[in-house]
Amino acid sequence: MAFVVKQHGKWCVDFTGLDGHRHRHVVGNGVEQRAAQIQAELITQQLRAKRQARNLPNLVSIDTVIALWLADRKPLVSERTFSRYDSYARGWLRYWSARKIRHFCLIDGPAICAYRNVQLAHLSNKTVHDDLTAMGSLFIWAEKQGFCCTNPLKGLRKPKLPKALPYAFTPTQQTSLLQASWSEPRLHLILCLGIYAGLRRGGICDLRVADVDLESQPETIRVREKGEKERVIPVHPVLKAAFQRCPSADCELWFGNVREKHAELFRGVCSFIRRVTGLTGLRGRFHNCRHCFATNLLRAGVSLRVVQDLMGHADISTTAMYASVIDADKVSAIARLPSINGCDPDGLRMTSGVLGQAKLSTRSHNFVT
């Protein structure tokens, strides 16, 4: 949009072009204000037409977009997460302001790469990784709102972090959780959706009544998570019983309008999990119910490819991490190895087999360790 300003006693038109640069020029001899207003209206119309023709987003300042994004995120995340987002946002504003980039849609891939490299020069890989993840959330939201055409973080290489194995509750802990939550149907259903369907927090909040089909065969639920990715999951009998004990709310979503109380809802769930299991920190969070879903499937002998599809993983290497979660499973696997025919348990002498009943001394066996 073009504006009329007066500079050094002359009327000028001030506007930002399609290239993002600011322009200001005197209209005529600079004496007639009306002529400047007509020129400003004409430039505004031309800019609007060119942006529509090129499918360009409107020019909105970076601080305005970030403020709107933070306002949208606040009811959806915990106070601790929001505090981190707010801290990251202040850093982004300082960085873009120092480089004279004012409009959000002008932040492109090279600018993001330069930001990443500057951050890596004085911050740890973990800090920069989390920073870029938060920025990715900002651009995904901004793209949906029309503040930018594309997400400049697509294809960006984040700093590599050591992969931690997912933690799953033991079968005993899972049983304790489901039994302790039986008197609270809503809480019991939330836990069942994690343990028997592998849903994330967002998937539970966005679960629609129309996506739960308990009438046809097979009974299924349709899940939408992480950028509207969809997957269909068959309903386990335990999960079906939990659905029947907790009827849907009288609206589009099964749990009602939980968007405004997203953080509060799951903060109570995490407190319950920690109280029942005695776990603390990351081991006592709801997301571990999802880890239980994958681990239980693999323990039951389900193929890795099927588990990948049920979990909604884009890369099968992510699913493969669950194959080495439980140390007890490793011990059980070793126990399945067959004993050598003819060896007694201590492996010191042969009692049968091709050598018959010949006694061999301990020295005759040289085991390589």
C-alpha positions in Angstrom: 0.0 0.0 0.0 1.3 3.5 -0.9 1.1 6.4 1.5 1.4 10.2 1.1 4.0 11.9 3.2 5.5 15.3 3.3 9.3 15.6 3.2 11.3 18.8 3.1 8.2 20.7 2.3 7.2 18.6 -0.7 4.5 15.9 -1.1 5.8 12.4 -1.8 4.5 8.9 -2.3 6.0 6.2 0.0 5.6 2.5 -0.8 7.2 -0.9 -0.6 7.7 -2.6 -4.0 7.4 -6.3 -4.9 11.1 -6.7 -4.3 10.6 -5.6 -0.6 12.6 -2.4 -1.0 11.1 0.9 0.2 10.6 3.6 -2.4 9.8 7.3 -2.0 9.6 9.9 -4.7 8.2 13.5 -5.2 5.0 13.8 -7.2 5.3 16.5 -9.8 6.7 19.7 -8.3 5.7 18.5 -4.8 3.2 21.3 -4.2 -0.1 19.6 -4.9 -1.2 17.2 -2.1 -4.2 16.0 -4.2 -1.9 14.9 -7.0 0.1 12.9 -4.5 -3.0 11.2 -3.2 -4.1 10.2 -6.7 -0.7 8.8 -7.4 -0.7 6.8 -4.2 -4.0 5.3 -5.0 -2.9 4.3 -8.4 0.4 2.7 -7.1 -1.6 0.8 -4.5 -4.0 -0.6 -7.2 -1.0 -1.6 -9.4 0.8 -3.3 -6.5 -2.3 -5.2 -5.5 -3.0 -6.4 -9.1 0.7 -7.5 -9.6 0.6 -9.5 -6.3 -2.6 -11.2 -7.2 -1.2 -12.1 -10.7 2.0 -13.5 -9.2 0.1 -15.2 -6.3 2.2 -13.3 -3.8 1.2 -12.9 -0.1 0.5 -9.5 1.4 3.4 -7.6 2.9 3.0 -8.0 6.7 5.7 -7.1 9.2 7.6 -9.9 10.9 6.7 -8.8 14.3 3.0 -8.8 13.5 3.1 -12.3 12.1 5.1 -13.6 15.1 2.7 -11.9 17.6 -0.3 -13.6 15.9 1.5 -17.0 15.9 2.3 -16.7 19.6 -1.3 -15.8 20.4 -2.5 -18.9 18.4 0.0 -21.2 20.2 -0.5 -20.0 23.7 -3.7 -22.0 24.5 -2.3 -25.1 22.8 1.0 -25.6 24.6 2.2 -25.7 28.2 3.6 -22.6 29.9 7.1 -23.9 29.7 6.8 -24.5 25.9 5.3 -21.1 25.3 8.1 -19.5 27.3 10.6 -21.1 25.0 8.6 -20.0 21.9 8.6 -16.5 23.2 12.3 -16.5 23.9 13.0 -17.9 20.4 10.7 -15.2 18.9 12.6 -12.4 20.5 15.8 -13.7 19.1 14.3 -14.0 15.6 13.1 -10.4 15.8 16.6 -9.1 16.8 18.2 -11.1 14.0 15.9 -9.9 11.2 15.8 -6.3 12.4 19.6 -6.1 12.4 19.6 -7.2 8.8 16.9 -4.7 7.7 14.3 -7.4 6.8 10.9 -6.1 7.8 8.4 -8.1 5.9 7.7 -11.8 6.7 7.3 -13.0 3.2 10.8 -11.8 2.3 12.4 -14.5 4.6 13.7 -17.1 2.1 15.8 -20.3 2.2 19.2 -18.6 2.0 18.2 -16.2 4.8 17.3 -19.2 7.0 20.6 -21.0 6.2 22.5 -17.9 7.2 20.6 -17.7 10.4 21.3 -21.3 11.2 25.0 -20.8 10.6 25.2 -17.7 12.8 23.5 -19.6 15.6 25.7 -22.6 15.3 28.8 -20.4 15.8 27.9 -19.8 19.4 25.1 -22.2 20.5 24.9 -26.0 20.9 23.5 -28.3 18.2 20.5 -29.1 20.6 19.7 -25.4 21.1 19.8 -24.6 17.4 17.8 -27.8 16.5 15.0 -26.8 18.9 15.1 -23.2 17.7 14.7 -24.2 14.0 11.9 -26.7 15.0 10.0 -23.8 16.6 10.6 -21.7 13.5 9.4 -24.5 11.3 6.1 -24.5 13.3 5.9 -20.7 12.8 6.2 -21.0 9.0 3.8 -23.9 8.7 1.2 -21.8 10.5 2.1 -18.7 8.4 1.8 -20.6 5.2 -1.8 -21.7 6.1 -2.7 -18.2 7.0 -1.4 -16.8 3.7 1.5 -14.8 5.1 4.0 -16.7 2.9 3.8 -18.8 -0.2 6.2 -21.5 0.8 8.0 -22.8 3.9 11.7 -21.8 3.5 12.6 -24.5 6.1 11.6 -27.3 3.8 14.8 -29.2 2.9 16.9 -27.4 5.5 19.4 -29.5 7.3 19.1 -29.2 11.0 22.1 -30.0 13.3 22.3 -33.7 13.9 21.5 -34.9 17.4 22.2 -38.3 18.9 19.1 -40.4 18.7 17.7 -41.5 22.0 15.8 -44.8 22.2 12.1 -44.3 22.9 11.0 -45.3 26.4 7.9 -47.5 26.8 6.1 -48.4 30.0 6.5 -52.0 31.1 3.5 -54.3 30.7 2.9 -54.1 34.5 2.9 -50.2 34.4 0.5 -50.3 31.4 -1.9 -52.5 33.4 -1.6 -50.3 36.4 -2.4 -47.2 34.4 -5.5 -48.7 32.8 -6.8 -50.1 36.0 -6.2 -46.9 38.0 -8.0 -44.8 35.3 -11.0 -47.1 35.1 -13.2 -44.9 37.4 -12.5 -41.9 35.1 -13.9 -42.8 31.6 -12.5 -39.8 29.9 -8.9 -40.3 31.2 -9.2 -44.0 30.6 -10.1 -43.4 26.9 -7.2 -41.0 26.4 -4.8 -43.6 27.8 -6.3 -46.3 25.6 -5.9 -44.1 22.5 -2.2 -43.9 23.3 -1.6 -47.5 24.2 -4.0 -49.2 21.8 -3.9 -46.8 18.8 -0.6 -44.9 19.2 -2.3 -41.4 19.0 -0.3 -38.3 19.8 -1.8 -35.5 21.9 -2.8 -33.4 18.9 -4.5 -36.4 17.3 -6.6 -37.0 20.4 -7.6 -33.3 20.6 -8.5 -33.3 16.8 -10.3 -36.6 16.9 -13.7 -36.1 15.1 -16.9 -38.0 15.9 -17.3 -38.8 12.2 -13.8 -40.4 12.2 -14.7 -43.0 14.8 -16.5 -45.9 13.1 -17.7 -48.6 15.5 -20.5 -49.9 13.4 -18.9 -51.4 10.3 -16.4 -54.2 10.0 -13.6 -53.7 10.7 -14.1 -51.1 13.3 -11.7 -48.2 12.6 -10.7 -44.7 13.6 -9.3 -42.2 11.1 -6.4 -40.1 12.6 -5.2 -36.7 11.4 -1.8 -35.7 12.8 1.3 -33.7 11.8 0.3 -31.6 8.8 -3.0 -33.3 8.1 -1.4 -36.7 7.5 -4.1 -39.3 7.7 -4.0 -43.0 8.7 -6.7 -45.6 9.5 -6.3 -47.7 12.6 -8.4 -50.8 13.5 -10.1 -50.5 16.9 -8.9 -53.0 19.6 -11.7 -54.5 21.8 -10.3 -52.7 24.8 -10.3 -49.4 23.0 -13.9 -50.0 21.7 -15.1 -50.6 25.3 -13.4 -47.3 26.3 -15.2 -45.5 23.6 -18.5 -46.9 24.7 -17.9 -45.8 28.3 -17.0 -42.3 27.2 -19.6 -41.0 24.7 -18.7 -38.2 22.4 -19.4 -34.6 23.2 -22.3 -32.9 21.4 -20.1 -31.3 18.8 -17.8 -32.1 15.9 -14.9 -33.3 18.0 -15.1 -36.4 20.3 -13.7 -34.6 23.4 -15.5 -31.3 22.7 -13.8 -28.0 22.1 -10.5 -28.9 23.8 -8.4 -26.5 21.7 -8.5 -23.8 24.4 -7.6 -26.2 27.2 -5.2 -28.5 25.4 -2.3 -27.9 27.7 -4.4 -28.2 30.9 -6.0 -31.5 29.7 -2.7 -33.2 29.2 -1.0 -31.7 32.1 -3.5 -33.6 34.3 -2.8 -36.8 32.3 0.9 -36.5 32.8 0.4 -36.0 36.6 -1.7 -39.1 36.7 0.9 -41.2 34.9 3.7 -40.0 37.1 1.6 -40.7 40.2 0.7 -44.3 39.2 4.1 -45.3 37.7 6.4 -43.4 40.0 8.3 -42.1 37.0 9.5 -38.5 36.6 10.6 -36.3 33.8 10.4 -37.5 30.2 9.7 -41.0 31.3 6.5 -40.0 32.9 4.9 -38.2 29.9 1.8 -39.2 27.9 3.8 -39.7 24.6 5.3 -42.8 26.1 1.8 -44.5 25.7 2.5 -44.2 21.9 5.8 -45.9 22.4 4.0 -48.7 24.2 1.8 -49.2 21.1 4.7 -49.7 18.8 6.7 -51.8 21.3 3.7 -54.1 22.0 3.1 -54.7 18.3 6.8 -55.7 17.7 6.7 -57.9 20.8 3.7 -59.7 19.3 5.6 -60.4 16.1 4.0 -57.8 13.8 6.2 -56.9 10.9 8.2 -53.6 10.9 6.4 -52.4 7.8 2.9 -52.8 9.3 4.0 -51.1 12.5 5.4 -48.2 10.4 2.0 -47.8 8.7 0.1 -47.9 12.0 2.4 -45.4 13.7 2.4 -43.0 10.7 6.2 -42.9 10.4 7.5 -41.4 7.1 10.8 -43.3 7.5 11.0 -46.9 8.5 14.3 -46.2 10.4 12.2 -44.4 13.0 10.1 -47.5 13.5 13.2 -49.7 13.7 14.3 -47.8 16.8 11.5 -49.6 18.7 13.1 -53.0 18.0 15.8 -52.4 20.6 13.8 -50.7 23.3 13.5 -53.3 26.0 16.6 -55.0 27.5 14.5 -57.9 28.7 13.7 -58.7 25.1 17.4 -58.9 24.3 17.9 -61.4 27.2 14.9 -63.4 26.0 16.3 -63.5 22.5 19.7 -64.9 23.7 17.8 -67.5 25.7 16.2 -68.8 22.5 19.6 -69.8 21.1 19.8 -73.6 20.9 22.3 -75.4 23.0 25.2 -77.3 21.2 24.2 -80.9 20.9 26.1 -82.9 23.4 27.3 -80.1 25.6 26.3 -79.9 29.2 25.3 -76.5 30.6 28.8 -75.4 31.8 30.3 -76.3 28.4 33.2 -78.2 29.9 32.8 -81.7 28.6 30.9 -83.6 25.9 28.4 -86.2 27.1 26.9 -87.3 23.8 26.9 -86.7 20.0 29.5 -87.6 17.4 32.2 -88.2 20.0 30.0 -90.7 21.8 30.5 -90.9 25.6 34.2 -90.0 25.6 35.3 -87.8 28.5 37.3 -84.7 27.5 39.4 -82.7 29.9 38.8 -79.0 30.4 42.1 -78.2 28.8 41.1 -79.8 25.5 38.4 -77.0 25.0 40.0 -73.7 23.9 37.1 -71.2 23.8 37.8 -68.0 22.0 36.5 -65.0 23.9 
